[in-house]
């Protein structure tokens, strides 16, 4: 498959990048690692006039530890995150998510920002041009129909990124820059929740950093993902869990995030209530089971991925259960020193 | 009558043409002026320097095969799923079908052609031959390069580590056992 023709831009500074982005807006797409957008370009799902590569932009890559947070630069590769002892010690969920994403050769190139800001997917949308054109344009291609749910008024594509659920679970913040200003938002706010346009960034905005807060006291996190084969797969169900123990030895904060659960990662707040306020050793199997089934209820599933929606809903419960069990185990045993 | 209608049509056509420039905004004019040109790219492949003039939409895999005729690098799915197009970029395995050739300037690229030295096969290549780790051979260049990069960083791996390292390379003859044996043998030879 060939790529469509485009003009290639390769700035070296963030300032220059932002100027180009605000100048060309809709005509430009940003390429960080390029492992996701190249496929979409080849399928003609996006045909920009300009491709801007971030590979030569200084000051966007690297993992640095600060007083109360760990900062991951936007173009840090997934391999770097997976190999980082710092991330493994403090944020097991993020470490595990980057270790399980795609395949080794893709992780060597794919970046954290690219993984977080990837487009939502659907079996009807993510296919090559010819069969797709036979179906006619769906909502995601500015059409007026959804092939997955006939007669629906909106797009049901699914966000299948690995990193975002893990990052949201640990309460990560994202720094978004545009010419002359920047804003810092929780990672969950980068998603609109709309399938046709799932990423809530303007065309002149660039995600430059992701900040992971280091929590005082004991905390633990875990990530679980289901795939049909061991590698090179998007998750068909995934769950990230974060537990934080307050001073009294109670679990005070619980964050359960589902991936592959709709047009963006889903924070299951109801499910968290089944666990919070208890000591780690007092959480029973029934509590975990209840949290898992509540989490699965929060997800949105239609038949537009490899497995039927009913089965994916069951898988989501299992993944939540496993992630919770893993996080509880590490909290009971040692607890993270963070 | 007909002549008059023709004249009217011609009049309208000239009207349309003369109106066009006024309607076009400056922005549209800028877009129209975009002509995509070939770019000069200096690539370093298998310890040799190449200077090429290529369109920016060409992937590294395409350039290697079509421009430089280094056809040892295979192309199969061309969307990053199979791993046959694996090359080494500064020593790390990457998918050449997902990288733009203009974007890898200044990096050291190694293809399967660059492994043998002075006509002598690389130890991993020899191990693949000795252990019958090649069936149809299509995944072999990618497998060997992935194995090389892996053994460079982890010279004495366990079988599980080997399987994990080649998890991104698909062999549709499913000859994984022989491939893992060959990599294991190559690692033991280096001991």
Interface residues (C-beta under 8 A of the other chain):
Chain A: X1 X2 X3 X4 X5 X6 X7 X8 X10 X27 X31 X34 X35 X38 X39 X42 X43 X49 X51 X53 X55 X79 X102 X103 X104 X105 X106 X108 X109 X230 X231 X232
Chain B: X31 X34 X36 X39 X55 X56 X57 X58 X59 X62 X78 X79 X80 X81 X83 X86 X89 X92 X93 X94 X95 X97 X98 X99 X100 X102 X103 X146 X164 X165 X167 X168 X169 X170
